[in-house]
Amino acid sequence: MRYRIEYADGRCCNFANSRKDLIEWLKLLKDETISDIRKVYKNGVTDSVKETYEKYIK
């Protein structure tokens, strides 16, 4: 599963290719204000999963 991490008021984003990569990115971006985390499906549809990963953001 692929994830898109949006930060800096939506001006910047990073992609993570797995849940493990996502958690590593969240640790690296701890000084940034993350506006959203979206799960990207193969057909291009995205869902917000920020609530699920709130504990890793703080």
PyMOL commands that set and color helices and strands:
alter all, ss='L'
color gray80, all
select helices_A, chain A and resi 19-28+54-57
alter helices_A, ss='H'
color red, helices_A
select strands_A, chain A and resi 2-7+12-16+34-40+46-48
alter strands_A, ss='S'
color yellow, strands_A
deselect
rebuild
show_as cartoon
